[in-house]
């Protein structure tokens, strides 16, 4: 093997995928209820995305950001038209988007400290690793950057105690994904938003996993009635092609002028073609209504069939983002579901995470919920 072993890879070698189905090299088919960790929101090889990418492949692949790439402006306009943001910086991943957000906040305010939260996850670069509130991500890498302090999620008093004259921003996920699928309390987020306004602190919302229709709205912050100064996107934005975006309000645009920040591959035309097709699909009322309806059906099935099981502690759900908290480790459940032909994820040691494609059917939900019930009962 020539690859670094940075992943504990499961015993599946993928041959092809389409829609909600992944097929391995032995011909076994799997229902994908992880969506590539919340990436292929429109399903594998979505026809509209594939057509857009193929069209762009026949035009041009890269010219660098020294020149105008019109499709970048088209995608940026789609994002800003449907959000509270005004300007977009394109990059290649969620970690890069969060790096850009941190840099922008520090440059705009002239301050150095960013408050994040315990159990948060923001990436694995040095800044985003330091921003992440989980020690396991940092083990072995020596001293972290000193610009981050960690408050307790859903505890406004904890946040207030961390604020001082050096606080540039508060950075959070409105639903902590890797931390266990933990939704923010509505009152807590309102209080954080007010605190930011009162103390002239920027509010950064990490929408890497929660954005692009995953929760039944375009962006998860919409559920809470708050307006971030900056928010970040990736994962579902490209439906499988690598793309990230940092979005900010117009009053901060001056801080990111020529030479202030850059990315060689950021806004790559192929990735932009995918993102354009994604936004044109997801940013419609009809599509989001379908997501809400299928999410309601999934919730009903989980409450009826999974919640009563003794192994299960709690089900946490926002749209198509589900955490099934259990009383014991879930690794055996993941392996048994894999054996039965279903991809599921974990979020920590004792939470099963379901991130099905937003185009999943009721029949597929019934199949997975039935297999999940059978698997948990067998334990």
Secondary structure, DSSP 4 states (H G I P E B T S, - for coil): --S---S---S--EEEEEBTEEEETTS-EEEESSHHHHT-TT-BT-HHHHHHHHHHHTT-S---TTS--HHHHHHHHHHHHTSS--EEEEESSHHHHHHHHHHHHHHHH---EEEEEBT----SSHHHHHHSB-GGGTTTS-SPPTTEEEEPTT-HHHHHHH--TTEEEEEE-SEETTTTSEEPPHHHHHHHHHHHHHHT-EEEEE-TTTTTTTTSSSSGGGGGT---SEEEE-GGGTTTS--EEEEE-GGGGGGS-TTS---SSTT-HHHHHHHHHHHHHHTSHHHHHHHHHHHHHHHHHHHHHTTTSTTEEEEEEETTEEEEEESS--HHHHHHHHHTTEE-EESSSSEEEE---TT--HHHHHHHHHHHHHHHHH-
